[in-house]
Amino acid sequence: PTPDRGASAGAVGAARGPDMGADECQGVDDIIISSAMRAGRAKEVERRLISLETCHFGDTSARESMSDLTLERLGRISSCFEESLKELKTSGTEGWRRESKEEHDVEFSFRVADDHLQVVSITEFEGIDALHAFVGLTEFDLSKQFLPRTQDTQLLQRFGTGDTLWRELGRGSVGKQDNIFHVSSMDALDEPLGALWVSVYTPGMHSGAHFGTGRPERAECIPRSPRSPHVPQGEVCGIVLPAPQEGSVRVDFWKAVFIITPLWGNTRMPGAKVGNGRPPACRLTLGLCRKPSSASCIFPTCIRKEIESLMTNFRSFLETCHELSWRTVASPNAMMYGCVRRHLNEKKPSGSIACKPLLRIPFPELSAYCPEAWADFCEPSKLSPAADNLLNLAEMEYYEPVVL
């Protein structure tokens, strides 16, 4: 089934009629769970499992039908998501220093606590579609186009929709680095957060042991100490990790969380121009947590310059990166991106102006996805799936028609 969120909302009541048997109900629930998983909605899957066990008096058959790797993956994402919400709360918490630049729609907060440097930055991007930002962050190999420290990336494993394990080679404040990162994404538009969520974090920071039970992993908002030996040195989720390159260090505690909130009408920050007649925008909240590597990291000027440079580079990347068009429709995450696009359309107020499309797709690039005898075919269904998908771009409001 197509993992459209409509199948998991109003259609659920119609699909599960009052006269439906237990086996039939279980089949419908399995379809809903499967659709939510492929659409990148781990929290919805968790709620569905808890609901099933409650309604069926502790029956855990739905959870037991999932593989251990799937449960670990969904639980890890859910745990990371819940903890990130606590970490991003700066009001009412001690130790935070705040700065604001209303003329640039930027807010900045930071603190050092328990040997952790925590930074929260909020920036608004006018004319940038939330979907484009979501794709740009989820496709981690594109990060070297806006992260100066990243020199190369290598995909180690794709665990499922919106969840990957990467090796990143680059240079940081301590010299050459050879790091391992999880990259997890979630459509949280129906959650109280009301946004899209992406996190990049080192292995071992989160566990999926309590997934589907309704019990959080832990309640504190400060991550565990980076000195604790919680990071496996040789294996993560069954994947044998490559040894660090000679002369390189591998960080064992680093996490970045990106909250992408679509903005419509008067939902912008104080002082920003408003109106439904303006192009869509998005608010990007960045939460960074790491171990301070040097004394310079705790000076607000240095931290602010680093974050401002990242935001400037990221905006330029979103405005000019042609690869985003291809990734949205042809990457392994294309199904999730399609669901997010439809979800955003449902949330968009009537009369809102569509985002300016990305660059046109030139024929030399399109031809790489077509068979050699493409000119002999008249029906799009005879083309390869990728080419057929691209020929349907005219139906997607985020893109201009493909011009041959």
N, C-alpha and C positions, 0 to 999 in steps of 0.2 A: 504493500500500500504506500501511496505517496504520503510522506510524513508531514502533511499540512496540519498546522495547529488546530484547524477547524475540526479535524477528526478526533481531537482529544478534548474538545470543549462541548459545544452544544450537541454535536452528533453522538456523543457518548450515551446520553439519555435515550435517544431514539434507537441507537443500536442495541442497547440492553433493555429490551422490553420487559414488562412484568411477567410474561409467561415464558421467558427464556430459561432453559435449564442451566444447571451448574456448569456443565462442560461447555455449553455455548457461551456462557458469560466469561468463563476462563479464556476461551478463544478470543473473544473481543478484547479482554484485558491484555492478553499477550500482544495483540496487534497494536493497541494503544501504547504499551510500554516500548515495543520495538520502534514505533514511529517517533516517540519522544526521544529515544536514544539516538536515532539517526539525525534528528533535528537539533541535537546539542542541548537538550534540556534535562540535565542530570537531576535537578531538584524536583522536577515533575515526576521523573521515574521513582525517586525516593518516596514522594508522597503517595504515589500509586501503590507501591509495595506495602507501605505501612497501612494504607486503607484496605488493601486486600486481606492482609493478615488480621486486621481488626474485624472486618465483616465476616471472615471465614473462621473466626474463633482460633486464631493462632496458626492457621494453615500457612506454611512457608514454602509451598510447592513452587510458586512463581519465582521466589528468590533462589531456591535450590536448582531451578532449571537453568540459571545463568552460570557461566563458567566463573571460576575463582578470579581469573584475570579481569573479566568484565565487572565483577563486584568490586575488585580492588580499584579499577580505573574510575568507576562512577563514584565510589566512596572517597577516593582521593580528591577528585574534583569538587565534590560536595563539601568536604572538610576544608579545602583551601578556600572555597567561596565563602563559607560561613566565617572563617577566621579573618579573611580580608575585610569583611564588613566591620569587624571590631577594630581592626588596625587603622581603618580610614577615619574613625571618629576622633576628631581633634578637639571638639568642644566638650567642656566638662571633664577633661583629662589633664592631669598635671604635666608640666614640663614642656609644653608646646610653645614655640615662638612663631608668630604669624606676621606675614607681610602681605600687602595687597597693592595691585596696580590697576585701578579701575579703568584707566584709559586704554589698557591693553587687555582687559578682561582676564586678569591673571590673579590667582590667589596662591600663596606659598606658605607652608608650615613645616617645621622640623623639630626634632628633639633627639637627644641621646639618652637612652635608658637601658640599663643592664647590658652595657657594652654593645648596644644596637643603635645604629643610626637609622631613624625613621623620617621619611620625607613624604609629604602630601602636597601635590600641586594640582590646581584646577585651571584649565584653559579652555576658552571657547573658540571654535573654528567656524567662522561664517562661510557659508557656501560649500561646506564639506559634508558629504553624506555619511551617516553613521555606519552604513554597510561597508563603504570603502575603507573606513578606519578599522572596522572589525576584520576585514579580509587582510589588510596590510599588516596587522599585528599577529593574526593567526598563522599566516604564511611566513614562518620564522626565517626562512632562507632569504627573504627580501630585506631582512633587518640591516644587512650590511650597507644598504643604500641610505639609511638614516642614522645608524649608530657608527660613529667614527672608529670606535674601539674594535668593532667586529671586522675581521679580515676574511674569514671563511666559515661556512657552516656545513655540517654533514648530518643527514637524517639517519638516526640509528634504528628507530622503530616507530611505526604508526600503529598505535594501540586501537584506535577507533576514531569515529567522527570527532574532530576537534580536540584530539589528544595525541601528542607526539613526544618523542624523546630525541634531543639534538645534542650534537657536539659542536661547540663554538670555539674557534681559534681566533685569538686577537691579542690586544695589548691593553693592559689596564695600568692603574697607578703603581702596581707592584711589579710591573714588567710583563713578560709574555705569559699569556694565560691559555689553558686548554681545559675548558669547562664543559660540564654536562648539565643540560637543562630540560625539565619538563615544560611543555607549552600546552596549556589547557584553555579551552574556550567554552562559553555557555551563553545561550539565549536566555536572559533573565528579564525580558520585557514584561512578563506576567508575574514576576516576583515583586515584593515590595520595593526592591531597588529600581525597577522600571528601566533597565538599561541592558546593554550588551557587556559581557565580562570576558577578559582575557588575562591570564596570569603566566608569567615565566618564573620558574623557581627550581632550585637545586633539589636533587632526589633526597628522599628521607624526611622532608619537612612535614609531610602530611601522610596520614594513614587512612585506608578505607575499611578498617576493621569493624566499624559500627554502621556501615551503610545499610539502609533499609530498616534500622531498628528504632530510629527517632532519637537516639542518644548521641549528642555531640562528642567529638573526640576529647575535647577539653574546653574549658570556659575562659581561660585567661586570654587577654588581647595582646600580650607580648609573646612573640615566638620563642621557642625553646632556645637555649644557649647554643651559640655556634661552636662552643668548645666540647659539647657532648658528642660522643662517637656514634652519631645516628646515621651517617651517610655510608652506605655500602661502598667499599672501595673497588670491588671487582664485578658486581652484578646488580642490576636494577630491573625488577619485574621480569626476571628470567633472561635479560639481555646482558651478555658479557661486555663490560665497558672496555674501550681501548685505553691503554696506559697513557698518561700524559706525555707529551713530547719532551725530549730532553731540554732542560733549561726553562721549562714552563711550570707554572703553579696551577692548581685546580681549586677553586673556591668551594667551600663546603656549606656556605650559608649566604644565600642571595635570593631575593624575591622581588619581582615587580608586578604590580596589579594595575590593570587599565580598565577603567569604567567608562563606557561610551554611552552617553545619554543623548538621544535625539531631542532636539529643541524645536518647538513649534510655537508660533505666536509670541506670547509674553512670558515664556518660560526662561528667558535669558537672564544673565546676571544683572544686578542693579547697575544702571547707567548705560546698558547696551541698548541699541535701537531695537524696536519691537515692531510687530505687525505681521498678520498672516500673508501680506503681499511680499514679504521678504523670502529669499531662497532658504531652504532648510539649513540648519547648522547642527553642530553636535558639541557637547561639553565633554572634554576628556579629563578625567580624574586619574592622576598617576600616584600610586602608593609604592614607595621604594623602601625596602628594609634590607640592610646589609651590615656587616661588621665594619666599623671605621678602619680604614687602611692606613691613615696618617692623620696628623694633627690638623692638616689643612681641610680635612673633610668636615670638621665640626664648625668651620666658619661659615656663616650664612651667605656671604658674598660668593664664595667658591661654589657652594651647593646650588645657589640660585642661578649662577651662570651656566652650570652644567645642565640644569633642568631646562632653562630657557633655550639653550642650544639644541637640546633634544627635541623640544616642541617645535622650534623653527625648522629643523631638518625634517621632522615628521610631516609637518604641513606641506613643505615643498615636495616631499616624496608623494603625498596623496594627490597633489595637483598635477604632477608630471609623470608618474609611473604608469607606463602603458601596460605593464605586466598584470596590473590589477584586473583589467578587463578579462584576460585569459584565465586567471586563477578563479575568478568568480563563477565561471561557467565550465571550466575544464579540469580543475584540480580535484583530488580525492575528496575534498570538503565541499564540492559544488552542491551536493544535495542539501547540506546544512545551510549554505549561503542562500539557496533558493527559498528555504523555509523562513529564514530571517528576513529576506526581502518581502515575502508575502506578509509576514508578521508586522513589519514596519508599515506596510501599506494599510493594514487594518488600524494601526495606531494613528496614522496621519490624519489630521483634521481635514475636512472637506475644504477645497479652495486653496490648499497649500501648493506652493510652486515646487515642481520637481527639481531635483538637483541637476546642475549642469553635467551633461554626460562626459565620460572620459574621452580620450583620443579615439578617432576612427581606426578601425582595424584595416590595414592595407592588404591588398590581395596577395602579395608575396608571403605574408605570414599566414593568411587564411589557407592558401594553397597547400601548406605543409600538412594540413589535416584532411585533405581531400585525396581520394584515390587517383591513380595515374590517368584513368579514363573518365575523369569527373565531367568533362564536357559532353560525354555521350549519355549522361543520365539526366532525366527530366524531373524525376521524383526525388525530393529531399530524403525520403526514407531509405533510399539506396546508398546514401553517403555514409561515411563512418559516423558513429554516435557523436563524436566531438564536433565534426563539421555540421551535422544536422542540428546540434544544439546552437551552434554559432549562427546558423541561418535563421534561427528563431529569435535572435536578439532584438529584432524590431518590435517584438511583443513586450519587451522588458523596458519599462520607462526609464531605467537608469542608463540606457545606451542609445546611441544613434543607430539607424539601420546600417547594415554592412553594405558598403558600396563596392561593387565589382568593377 
